[in-house]
Amino acid sequence: MRIGTGYDVHRLATGRALILGGVNIPFDRGLEGHSDADCLTHAIADSILGAAGLPDIGHFFPDTDPQFKNIDSLQILALACVEAAKLGYIVTNIDTVIIAEAPKIGPHIAAMKEKLAEVLGLPGSAIGIKATTHEKLGDIGKGLGIAAHAVCLLSPKG
Ligand code: MG
């Protein structure tokens, strides 16, 4: 078995939709980035690629490539699973933490689990999503951005 870790952060900006775990969350700002800037899904994808010993998502989806502009990050996650599968691994479980001063994440966790479970081919019970504030400390604490940590476990296929 192989473990991996991922981390991502994006700035919040006006005029953008807030997408976390593939779910559109009502908020006055959204995350800024080349893709849909879903930092939770990016952190999970990087944890899978890392566990497989592969380069990070920037390697597979360069932000200089116009074909990935505003891409749904669930597609990035699906590709990470495919790349791990090519090496003979499947995702066994993931665990994550979202760090956001606002909005409240809790009410959206069930919907995120459902989206992620579908892409990862896992039951919801194999997906951990937790949320915390940054206690007003630093830029995340000032609400300037949202960050996410993820770990995953890969197991040999079959
Ligand atoms: Mg990112």
Backbone and ligand atoms as CSV (ligand in chain L), in Angstrom:
chain,resi,resn,atom,element,x,y,z
A,1,MET,N,N,0.854,-1.192,0.000
A,1,MET,CA,C,0.000,0.000,0.000
A,1,MET,C,C,0.889,1.241,0.000
A,2,ARG,N,N,0.330,2.332,-0.492
A,2,ARG,CA,C,1.102,3.570,-0.623
A,2,ARG,C,C,0.271,4.728,-0.080
A,3,ILE,N,N,0.907,5.628,0.658
A,3,ILE,CA,C,0.193,6.818,1.131
A,3,ILE,C,C,0.672,8.049,0.376
A,4,GLY,N,N,-0.186,9.048,0.311
A,4,GLY,CA,C,0.175,10.302,-0.339
A,4,GLY,C,C,-0.484,11.468,0.361
A,5,THR,N,N,0.125,12.638,0.197
A,5,THR,CA,C,-0.437,13.849,0.793
A,5,THR,C,C,-0.556,14.932,-0.267
A,6,GLY,N,N,-1.527,15.806,-0.112
A,6,GLY,CA,C,-1.703,16.924,-1.033
A,6,GLY,C,C,-2.141,18.158,-0.279
A,7,TYR,N,N,-1.749,19.309,-0.794
A,7,TYR,CA,C,-2.137,20.594,-0.194
A,7,TYR,C,C,-2.398,21.584,-1.313
A,8,ASP,N,N,-3.390,22.427,-1.149
A,8,ASP,CA,C,-3.617,23.468,-2.147
A,8,ASP,C,C,-4.289,24.663,-1.488
A,9,VAL,N,N,-4.050,25.823,-2.059
A,9,VAL,CA,C,-4.694,27.059,-1.596
A,9,VAL,C,C,-4.980,27.924,-2.810
A,10,HIS,N,N,-6.133,28.571,-2.798
A,10,HIS,CA,C,-6.467,29.550,-3.838
A,10,HIS,C,C,-7.032,30.802,-3.180
A,11,ARG,N,N,-6.805,31.948,-3.841
A,11,ARG,CA,C,-7.352,33.227,-3.369
A,11,ARG,C,C,-8.846,33.309,-3.673
A,12,LEU,N,N,-9.561,34.009,-2.818
A,12,LEU,CA,C,-10.975,34.315,-3.087
A,12,LEU,C,C,-11.063,35.622,-3.865
A,13,ALA,N,N,-11.946,35.660,-4.852
A,13,ALA,CA,C,-12.128,36.866,-5.670
A,13,ALA,C,C,-13.595,37.020,-6.013
A,14,THR,N,N,-14.013,38.257,-6.244
A,14,THR,CA,C,-15.403,38.495,-6.646
A,14,THR,C,C,-15.578,38.054,-8.103
A,15,GLY,N,N,-16.811,37.745,-8.459
A,15,GLY,CA,C,-17.115,37.378,-9.843
A,15,GLY,C,C,-16.733,35.952,-10.192
A,16,ARG,N,N,-16.453,35.136,-9.187
A,16,ARG,CA,C,-16.134,33.725,-9.419
A,16,ARG,C,C,-17.095,32.860,-8.608
A,17,ALA,N,N,-17.435,31.674,-9.136
A,17,ALA,CA,C,-18.235,30.712,-8.366
A,17,ALA,C,C,-17.313,30.011,-7.370
A,18,LEU,N,N,-17.845,29.712,-6.189
A,18,LEU,CA,C,-17.066,28.960,-5.195
A,18,LEU,C,C,-17.375,27.468,-5.364
A,19,ILE,N,N,-16.377,26.719,-5.836
A,19,ILE,CA,C,-16.537,25.282,-6.046
A,19,ILE,C,C,-15.581,24.558,-5.102
A,20,LEU,N,N,-16.117,23.678,-4.280
A,20,LEU,CA,C,-15.295,22.852,-3.384
A,20,LEU,C,C,-15.808,21.422,-3.449
A,21,GLY,N,N,-14.906,20.478,-3.690
A,21,GLY,CA,C,-15.338,19.089,-3.810
A,21,GLY,C,C,-16.362,18.908,-4.916
A,22,GLY,N,N,-16.271,19.749,-5.948
A,22,GLY,CA,C,-17.186,19.639,-7.084
A,22,GLY,C,C,-18.556,20.247,-6.842
A,23,VAL,N,N,-18.737,20.866,-5.663
A,23,VAL,CA,C,-20.055,21.422,-5.306
A,23,VAL,C,C,-20.001,22.954,-5.375
A,24,ASN,N,N,-21.010,23.532,-5.995
A,24,ASN,CA,C,-21.126,24.985,-6.095
A,24,ASN,C,C,-21.752,25.509,-4.799
A,25,ILE,N,N,-20.964,26.255,-4.036
A,25,ILE,CA,C,-21.397,26.723,-2.718
A,25,ILE,C,C,-21.757,28.207,-2.789
A,26,PRO,N,N,-22.978,28.565,-2.413
A,26,PRO,CA,C,-23.373,29.977,-2.479
A,26,PRO,C,C,-22.497,30.834,-1.571
A,27,PHE,N,N,-21.858,31.871,-2.158
A,27,PHE,CA,C,-20.982,32.768,-1.395
A,27,PHE,C,C,-20.780,34.015,-2.236
A,28,ASP,N,N,-20.367,35.111,-1.598
A,28,ASP,CA,C,-20.210,36.370,-2.347
A,28,ASP,C,C,-18.935,36.401,-3.186
A,29,ARG,N,N,-18.035,35.435,-2.972
A,29,ARG,CA,C,-16.808,35.344,-3.763
A,29,ARG,C,C,-16.543,33.881,-4.107
A,30,GLY,N,N,-15.608,33.677,-5.050
A,30,GLY,CA,C,-15.222,32.313,-5.411
A,30,GLY,C,C,-13.716,32.225,-5.520
A,31,LEU,N,N,-13.210,31.027,-5.712
A,31,LEU,CA,C,-11.757,30.844,-5.786
A,31,LEU,C,C,-11.257,31.171,-7.188
A,32,GLU,N,N,-10.105,31.839,-7.197
A,32,GLU,CA,C,-9.500,32.334,-8.419
A,32,GLU,C,C,-8.482,31.307,-8.905
A,33,GLY,N,N,-8.475,31.056,-10.220
A,33,GLY,CA,C,-7.489,30.122,-10.762
A,33,GLY,C,C,-7.765,29.837,-12.216
A,34,HIS,N,N,-6.865,29.090,-12.829
A,34,HIS,CA,C,-6.980,28.772,-14.250
A,34,HIS,C,C,-8.127,27.790,-14.485
A,35,SER,N,N,-8.223,26.809,-13.581
A,35,SER,CA,C,-9.333,25.843,-13.628
A,35,SER,C,C,-10.494,26.451,-12.840
A,36,ASP,N,N,-11.420,25.600,-12.367
A,36,ASP,CA,C,-12.472,26.121,-11.480
A,36,ASP,C,C,-11.926,26.417,-10.075
A,37,ALA,N,N,-10.628,26.132,-9.867
A,37,ALA,CA,C,-9.897,26.497,-8.636
A,37,ALA,C,C,-10.405,25.778,-7.385
A,38,ASP,N,N,-10.918,24.574,-7.572
A,38,ASP,CA,C,-11.451,23.751,-6.476
A,38,ASP,C,C,-10.267,23.177,-5.681
A,39,CYS,N,N,-9.870,23.903,-4.633
A,39,CYS,CA,C,-8.636,23.535,-3.919
A,39,CYS,C,C,-8.762,22.180,-3.216
A,40,LEU,N,N,-9.965,21.806,-2.793
A,40,LEU,CA,C,-10.139,20.499,-2.145
A,40,LEU,C,C,-9.854,19.385,-3.146
A,41,THR,N,N,-10.455,19.486,-4.310
A,41,THR,CA,C,-10.272,18.444,-5.325
A,41,THR,C,C,-8.814,18.413,-5.811
A,42,HIS,N,N,-8.186,19.584,-5.911
A,42,HIS,CA,C,-6.765,19.621,-6.302
A,42,HIS,C,C,-5.890,18.920,-5.258
A,43,ALA,N,N,-6.162,19.171,-3.984
A,43,ALA,CA,C,-5.370,18.542,-2.924
A,43,ALA,C,C,-5.533,17.018,-2.968
A,44,ILE,N,N,-6.749,16.553,-3.213
A,44,ILE,CA,C,-6.997,15.100,-3.294
A,44,ILE,C,C,-6.252,14.519,-4.497
A,45,ALA,N,N,-6.344,15.181,-5.656
A,45,ALA,CA,C,-5.671,14.683,-6.864
A,45,ALA,C,C,-4.162,14.602,-6.623
A,46,ASP,N,N,-3.597,15.625,-5.982
A,46,ASP,CA,C,-2.157,15.606,-5.703
A,46,ASP,C,C,-1.786,14.498,-4.721
A,47,SER,N,N,-2.663,14.200,-3.770
A,47,SER,CA,C,-2.358,13.124,-2.811
A,47,SER,C,C,-2.306,11.775,-3.537
A,48,ILE,N,N,-3.191,11.597,-4.514
A,48,ILE,CA,C,-3.220,10.340,-5.284
A,48,ILE,C,C,-1.971,10.239,-6.161
A,49,LEU,N,N,-1.666,11.322,-6.872
A,49,LEU,CA,C,-0.482,11.325,-7.739
A,49,LEU,C,C,0.785,11.114,-6.902
A,50,GLY,N,N,0.835,11.766,-5.743
A,50,GLY,CA,C,2.002,11.631,-4.864
A,50,GLY,C,C,2.165,10.204,-4.367
A,51,ALA,N,N,1.060,9.585,-3.976
A,51,ALA,CA,C,1.122,8.199,-3.484
A,51,ALA,C,C,1.628,7.259,-4.574
A,52,ALA,N,N,1.301,7.603,-5.827
A,52,ALA,CA,C,1.730,6.766,-6.957
A,52,ALA,C,C,3.153,7.116,-7.409
A,53,GLY,N,N,3.749,8.120,-6.768
A,53,GLY,CA,C,5.107,8.517,-7.141
A,53,GLY,C,C,5.151,9.321,-8.433
A,54,LEU,N,N,4.002,9.938,-8.785
A,54,LEU,CA,C,3.908,10.712,-10.032
A,54,LEU,C,C,4.067,12.205,-9.741
A,55,PRO,N,N,4.346,13.015,-10.787
A,55,PRO,CA,C,4.429,14.462,-10.588
A,55,PRO,C,C,3.061,15.063,-10.256
A,56,ASP,N,N,3.029,16.306,-9.802
A,56,ASP,CA,C,1.776,16.919,-9.343
A,56,ASP,C,C,0.856,17.330,-10.503
A,57,ILE,N,N,-0.324,17.836,-10.158
A,57,ILE,CA,C,-1.324,18.127,-11.201
A,57,ILE,C,C,-0.868,19.225,-12.153
A,58,GLY,N,N,0.038,20.095,-11.707
A,58,GLY,CA,C,0.583,21.123,-12.594
A,58,GLY,C,C,1.302,20.514,-13.791
A,59,HIS,N,N,1.838,19.321,-13.611
A,59,HIS,CA,C,2.529,18.611,-14.693
A,59,HIS,C,C,1.526,18.110,-15.741
A,60,PHE,N,N,0.394,17.582,-15.244
A,60,PHE,CA,C,-0.606,17.001,-16.154
A,60,PHE,C,C,-1.553,18.066,-16.726
A,61,PHE,N,N,-1.786,19.132,-15.946
A,61,PHE,CA,C,-2.704,20.205,-16.361
A,61,PHE,C,C,-2.009,21.558,-16.218
A,62,PRO,N,N,-1.034,21.874,-17.081
A,62,PRO,CA,C,-0.318,23.147,-16.930
A,62,PRO,C,C,-1.261,24.346,-17.045
A,63,ASP,N,N,-1.089,25.339,-16.131
A,63,ASP,CA,C,-2.023,26.476,-16.142
A,63,ASP,C,C,-1.722,27.451,-17.280
A,64,THR,N,N,-0.729,27.095,-18.107
A,64,THR,CA,C,-0.443,27.895,-19.299
A,64,THR,C,C,-1.201,27.352,-20.511
A,65,ASP,N,N,-1.867,26.188,-20.343
A,65,ASP,CA,C,-2.537,25.543,-21.467
A,65,ASP,C,C,-4.004,25.979,-21.521
A,66,PRO,N,N,-4.391,26.707,-22.595
A,66,PRO,CA,C,-5.769,27.245,-22.661
A,66,PRO,C,C,-6.848,26.166,-22.636
A,67,GLN,N,N,-6.529,24.924,-23.038
A,67,GLN,CA,C,-7.586,23.891,-23.045
A,67,GLN,C,C,-8.051,23.531,-21.621
A,68,PHE,N,N,-7.277,23.923,-20.613
A,68,PHE,CA,C,-7.674,23.608,-19.237
A,68,PHE,C,C,-8.323,24.805,-18.536
A,69,LYS,N,N,-8.572,25.887,-19.285
A,69,LYS,CA,C,-9.173,27.082,-18.673
A,69,LYS,C,C,-10.570,26.733,-18.148
A,70,ASN,N,N,-10.788,27.056,-16.873
A,70,ASN,CA,C,-12.075,26.825,-16.194
A,70,ASN,C,C,-12.504,25.349,-16.190
A,71,ILE,N,N,-11.551,24.441,-16.378
A,71,ILE,CA,C,-11.862,23.002,-16.377
A,71,ILE,C,C,-12.485,22.598,-15.029
A,72,ASP,N,N,-13.446,21.689,-15.102
A,72,ASP,CA,C,-14.055,21.099,-13.905
A,72,ASP,C,C,-12.973,20.243,-13.232
A,73,SER,N,N,-12.629,20.570,-11.999
A,73,SER,CA,C,-11.516,19.876,-11.337
A,73,SER,C,C,-11.816,18.406,-11.071
A,74,LEU,N,N,-13.090,18.010,-11.129
A,74,LEU,CA,C,-13.395,16.578,-10.995
A,74,LEU,C,C,-12.767,15.797,-12.153
A,75,GLN,N,N,-12.593,16.460,-13.306
A,75,GLN,CA,C,-11.894,15.822,-14.436
A,75,GLN,C,C,-10.416,15.610,-14.108
A,76,ILE,N,N,-9.837,16.568,-13.381
A,76,ILE,CA,C,-8.437,16.442,-12.949
A,76,ILE,C,C,-8.318,15.253,-11.989
A,77,LEU,N,N,-9.292,15.159,-11.076
A,77,LEU,CA,C,-9.285,14.057,-10.109
A,77,LEU,C,C,-9.430,12.715,-10.826
A,78,ALA,N,N,-10.320,12.667,-11.810
A,78,ALA,CA,C,-10.521,11.424,-12.561
A,78,ALA,C,C,-9.218,11.020,-13.255
A,79,LEU,N,N,-8.497,12.000,-13.797
A,79,LEU,CA,C,-7.231,11.687,-14.465
A,79,LEU,C,C,-6.201,11.152,-13.462
A,80,ALA,N,N,-6.173,11.716,-12.269
A,80,ALA,CA,C,-5.239,11.233,-11.249
A,80,ALA,C,C,-5.513,9.754,-10.952
A,81,CYS,N,N,-6.800,9.388,-10.888
A,81,CYS,CA,C,-7.169,7.983,-10.643
A,81,CYS,C,C,-6.713,7.096,-11.799
A,82,VAL,N,N,-6.874,7.581,-13.020
A,82,VAL,CA,C,-6.458,6.823,-14.204
A,82,VAL,C,C,-4.945,6.621,-14.190
A,83,GLU,N,N,-4.198,7.671,-13.860
A,83,GLU,CA,C,-2.736,7.572,-13.827
A,83,GLU,C,C,-2.285,6.568,-12.756
A,84,ALA,N,N,-2.948,6.583,-11.592
A,84,ALA,CA,C,-2.607,5.624,-10.535
A,84,ALA,C,C,-2.961,4.207,-10.985
A,85,ALA,N,N,-4.106,4.077,-11.674
A,85,ALA,CA,C,-4.551,2.753,-12.152
A,85,ALA,C,C,-3.572,2.181,-13.173
A,86,LYS,N,N,-2.982,3.058,-14.006
A,86,LYS,CA,C,-1.991,2.596,-14.991
A,86,LYS,C,C,-0.808,1.924,-14.306
A,87,LEU,N,N,-0.531,2.341,-13.066
A,87,LEU,CA,C,0.583,1.760,-12.303
A,87,LEU,C,C,0.111,0.611,-11.414
A,88,GLY,N,N,-1.194,0.266,-11.523
A,88,GLY,CA,C,-1.711,-0.889,-10.787
A,88,GLY,C,C,-2.295,-0.567,-9.430
A,89,TYR,N,N,-2.649,0.716,-9.203
A,89,TYR,CA,C,-3.179,1.099,-7.887
A,89,TYR,C,C,-4.616,1.603,-7.970
A,90,ILE,N,N,-5.386,1.309,-6.914
A,90,ILE,CA,C,-6.706,1.935,-6.745
A,90,ILE,C,C,-6.725,2.690,-5.414
A,91,VAL,N,N,-7.564,3.721,-5.365
A,91,VAL,CA,C,-7.702,4.499,-4.130
A,91,VAL,C,C,-8.552,3.694,-3.154
A,92,THR,N,N,-8.036,3.532,-1.924
A,92,THR,CA,C,-8.768,2.803,-0.889
A,92,THR,C,C,-9.570,3.756,-0.003
A,93,ASN,N,N,-8.952,4.830,0.414
A,93,ASN,CA,C,-9.692,5.870,1.144
A,93,ASN,C,C,-8.934,7.186,1.075
A,94,ILE,N,N,-9.651,8.255,1.327
A,94,ILE,CA,C,-9.026,9.576,1.429
A,94,ILE,C,C,-9.534,10.255,2.690
A,95,ASP,N,N,-8.736,11.193,3.195
A,95,ASP,CA,C,-9.198,12.048,4.289
A,95,ASP,C,C,-8.719,13.464,3.988
A,96,THR,N,N,-9.533,14.439,4.329
A,96,THR,CA,C,-9.245,15.819,3.945
A,96,THR,C,C,-9.630,16.801,5.046
A,97,VAL,N,N,-9.032,17.975,4.969
A,97,VAL,CA,C,-9.428,19.105,5.818
A,97,VAL,C,C,-9.515,20.346,4.938
A,98,ILE,N,N,-10.620,21.060,5.023
A,98,ILE,CA,C,-10.770,22.348,4.350
A,98,ILE,C,C,-10.556,23.441,5.404
A,99,ILE,N,N,-9.752,24.446,5.058
A,99,ILE,CA,C,-9.525,25.557,5.988
A,99,ILE,C,C,-10.130,26.815,5.372
A,100,ALA,N,N,-11.222,27.270,5.960
A,100,ALA,CA,C,-11.944,28.419,5.408
A,100,ALA,C,C,-12.543,29.232,6.551
A,101,GLU,N,N,-12.343,30.522,6.531
A,101,GLU,CA,C,-12.939,31.388,7.547
A,101,GLU,C,C,-14.449,31.497,7.302
A,102,ALA,N,N,-14.817,31.515,6.024
A,102,ALA,CA,C,-16.217,31.564,5.601
A,102,ALA,C,C,-16.252,31.067,4.155
A,103,PRO,N,N,-17.373,30.583,3.677
A,103,PRO,CA,C,-18.634,30.355,4.369
A,103,PRO,C,C,-18.573,29.077,5.231
A,104,LYS,N,N,-19.684,28.760,5.874
A,104,LYS,CA,C,-19.775,27.513,6.641
A,104,LYS,C,C,-19.755,26.338,5.669
A,105,ILE,N,N,-18.848,25.385,5.909
A,105,ILE,CA,C,-18.646,24.263,4.986
A,105,ILE,C,C,-19.547,23.072,5.349
A,106,GLY,N,N,-19.791,22.920,6.647
A,106,GLY,CA,C,-20.509,21.743,7.156
A,106,GLY,C,C,-21.749,21.349,6.367
A,107,PRO,N,N,-22.627,22.315,6.054
A,107,PRO,CA,C,-23.873,21.950,5.365
A,107,PRO,C,C,-23.654,21.370,3.966
A,108,HIS,N,N,-22.442,21.492,3.417
A,108,HIS,CA,C,-22.184,21.048,2.040
A,108,HIS,C,C,-21.367,19.754,1.960
A,109,ILE,N,N,-20.967,19.239,3.120
A,109,ILE,CA,C,-20.064,18.084,3.124
A,109,ILE,C,C,-20.712,16.842,2.505
A,110,ALA,N,N,-21.974,16.601,2.798
A,110,ALA,CA,C,-22.644,15.412,2.250
A,110,ALA,C,C,-22.660,15.466,0.721
A,111,ALA,N,N,-22.943,16.652,0.167
A,111,ALA,CA,C,-22.976,16.795,-1.298
A,111,ALA,C,C,-21.575,16.604,-1.894
A,112,MET,N,N,-20.543,17.109,-1.204
A,112,MET,CA,C,-19.161,16.933,-1.687
A,112,MET,C,C,-18.790,15.451,-1.695
A,113,LYS,N,N,-19.144,14.756,-0.610
A,113,LYS,CA,C,-18.836,13.318,-0.530
A,113,LYS,C,C,-19.456,12.568,-1.700
A,114,GLU,N,N,-20.687,12.934,-2.015
A,114,GLU,CA,C,-21.395,12.269,-3.106
A,114,GLU,C,C,-20.664,12.474,-4.437
A,115,LYS,N,N,-20.256,13.713,-4.719
A,115,LYS,CA,C,-19.530,14.024,-5.969
A,115,LYS,C,C,-18.202,13.280,-6.017
A,116,LEU,N,N,-17.457,13.347,-4.917
A,116,LEU,CA,C,-16.119,12.746,-4.892
A,116,LEU,C,C,-16.205,11.227,-4.946
A,117,ALA,N,N,-17.205,10.658,-4.264
A,117,ALA,CA,C,-17.384,9.202,-4.241
A,117,ALA,C,C,-17.590,8.671,-5.653
A,118,GLU,N,N,-18.362,9.418,-6.441
A,118,GLU,CA,C,-18.655,8.998,-7.809
A,118,GLU,C,C,-17.372,8.952,-8.645
A,119,VAL,N,N,-16.559,10.003,-8.534
A,119,VAL,CA,C,-15.329,10.068,-9.338
A,119,VAL,C,C,-14.297,9.051,-8.841
A,120,LEU,N,N,-14.188,8.908,-7.526
A,120,LEU,CA,C,-13.165,8.020,-6.956
A,120,LEU,C,C,-13.592,6.559,-6.980
A,121,GLY,N,N,-14.887,6.307,-7.228
A,121,GLY,CA,C,-15.383,4.934,-7.206
A,121,GLY,C,C,-15.326,4.337,-5.812
A,122,LEU,N,N,-15.600,5.171,-4.814
A,122,LEU,CA,C,-15.533,4.749,-3.414
A,122,LEU,C,C,-16.884,4.955,-2.744
A,123,PRO,N,N,-17.165,4.179,-1.674
A,123,PRO,CA,C,-18.345,4.513,-0.865
A,123,PRO,C,C,-18.071,5.788,-0.061
A,124,GLY,N,N,-19.115,6.499,0.299
A,124,GLY,CA,C,-18.957,7.718,1.103
A,124,GLY,C,C,-18.199,7.464,2.394
A,125,SER,N,N,-18.300,6.231,2.902
A,125,SER,CA,C,-17.640,5.907,4.171
A,125,SER,C,C,-16.115,5.877,4.039
A,126,ALA,N,N,-15.601,5.896,2.808
A,126,ALA,CA,C,-14.148,5.886,2.579
A,126,ALA,C,C,-13.624,7.301,2.296
A,127,ILE,N,N,-14.503,8.294,2.473
A,127,ILE,CA,C,-14.125,9.680,2.188
A,127,ILE,C,C,-14.330,10.524,3.433
A,128,GLY,N,N,-13.243,11.109,3.936
A,128,GLY,CA,C,-13.330,12.009,5.086
A,128,GLY,C,C,-13.233,13.453,4.604
A,129,ILE,N,N,-14.169,14.284,5.040
A,129,ILE,CA,C,-14.088,15.722,4.754
A,129,ILE,C,C,-14.365,16.455,6.059
A,130,LYS,N,N,-13.366,17.192,6.503
A,130,LYS,CA,C,-13.537,17.980,7.727
A,130,LYS,C,C,-13.278,19.445,7.388
A,131,ALA,N,N,-13.798,20.329,8.207
A,131,ALA,CA,C,-13.588,21.748,7.944
A,131,ALA,C,C,-13.247,22.456,9.242
A,132,THR,N,N,-12.369,23.452,9.116
A,132,THR,CA,C,-12.007,24.271,10.264
A,132,THR,C,C,-11.806,25.713,9.796
A,133,THR,N,N,-11.899,26.651,10.714
A,133,THR,CA,C,-11.488,28.024,10.387
A,133,THR,C,C,-9.998,28.137,10.712
A,134,HIS,N,N,-9.408,29.270,10.417
A,134,HIS,CA,C,-8.000,29.496,10.759
A,134,HIS,C,C,-7.887,30.448,11.939
A,135,GLU,N,N,-8.983,30.524,12.717
A,135,GLU,CA,C,-9.001,31.331,13.945
A,135,GLU,C,C,-8.542,32.767,13.686
A,136,LYS,N,N,-8.901,33.288,12.516
A,136,LYS,CA,C,-8.574,34.677,12.122
A,136,LYS,C,C,-7.069,34.939,12.000
A,137,LEU,N,N,-6.256,33.891,12.035
A,137,LEU,CA,C,-4.800,34.061,11.941
A,137,LEU,C,C,-4.342,34.039,10.484
A,138,GLY,N,N,-3.505,34.981,10.106
A,138,GLY,CA,C,-2.911,34.991,8.769
A,138,GLY,C,C,-3.914,35.295,7.676
A,139,ASP,N,N,-3.465,35.132,6.415
A,139,ASP,CA,C,-4.302,35.518,5.269
A,139,ASP,C,C,-5.541,34.636,5.115
A,140,ILE,N,N,-5.394,33.340,5.394
A,140,ILE,CA,C,-6.573,32.462,5.337
A,140,ILE,C,C,-7.554,32.912,6.421
A,141,GLY,N,N,-7.016,33.271,7.574
A,141,GLY,CA,C,-7.837,33.727,8.699
A,141,GLY,C,C,-8.543,35.044,8.420
A,142,LYS,N,N,-7.949,35.844,7.531
A,142,LYS,CA,C,-8.597,37.104,7.137
A,142,LYS,C,C,-9.640,36.867,6.048
A,143,GLY,N,N,-9.746,35.611,5.604
A,143,GLY,CA,C,-10.749,35.290,4.589
A,143,GLY,C,C,-10.306,35.627,3.176
A,144,LEU,N,N,-8.988,35.731,2.959
A,144,LEU,CA,C,-8.495,36.085,1.621
A,144,LEU,C,C,-8.414,34.874,0.695
A,145,GLY,N,N,-8.470,33.690,1.270
A,145,GLY,CA,C,-8.391,32.476,0.452
A,145,GLY,C,C,-8.904,31.276,1.219
A,146,ILE,N,N,-8.928,30.131,0.536
A,146,ILE,CA,C,-9.344,28.863,1.150
A,146,ILE,C,C,-8.276,27.831,0.828
A,147,ALA,N,N,-7.936,27.004,1.814
A,147,ALA,CA,C,-6.909,25.974,1.635
A,147,ALA,C,C,-7.494,24.603,1.935
A,148,ALA,N,N,-6.812,23.572,1.464
A,148,ALA,CA,C,-7.250,22.205,1.760
A,148,ALA,C,C,-6.048,21.272,1.842
A,149,HIS,N,N,-6.109,20.367,2.778
A,149,HIS,CA,C,-5.138,19.282,2.917
A,149,HIS,C,C,-5.844,17.968,2.578
A,150,ALA,N,N,-5.095,17.018,2.007
A,150,ALA,CA,C,-5.663,15.689,1.742
A,150,ALA,C,C,-4.597,14.619,1.930
A,151,VAL,N,N,-5.019,13.472,2.398
A,151,VAL,CA,C,-4.176,12.272,2.363
A,151,VAL,C,C,-4.975,11.166,1.684
A,152,CYS,N,N,-4.259,10.234,1.067
A,152,CYS,CA,C,-4.960,9.092,0.476
A,152,CYS,C,C,-4.146,7.826,0.658
A,153,LEU,N,N,-4.827,6.718,0.569
A,153,LEU,CA,C,-4.178,5.416,0.596
A,153,LEU,C,C,-4.481,4.708,-0.715
A,154,LEU,N,N,-3.406,4.275,-1.379
A,154,LEU,CA,C,-3.562,3.477,-2.591
A,154,LEU,C,C,-3.268,2.017,-2.266
A,155,SER,N,N,-4.028,1.120,-2.891
A,155,SER,CA,C,-3.781,-0.325,-2.721
A,155,SER,C,C,-3.589,-0.931,-4.099
A,156,PRO,N,N,-2.892,-2.084,-4.161
A,156,PRO,CA,C,-2.748,-2.764,-5.449
A,156,PRO,C,C,-4.114,-3.192,-5.976
A,157,LYS,N,N,-4.319,-3.038,-7.279
A,157,LYS,CA,C,-5.590,-3.435,-7.901
A,157,LYS,C,C,-5.796,-4.935,-7.792
A,158,GLY,N,N,-7.059,-5.318,-7.608
A,158,GLY,CA,C,-7.422,-6.736,-7.623
A,158,GLY,C,C,-6.753,-7.497,-6.522
L,1,MG,MG,MG,-4.999,24.432,-7.234
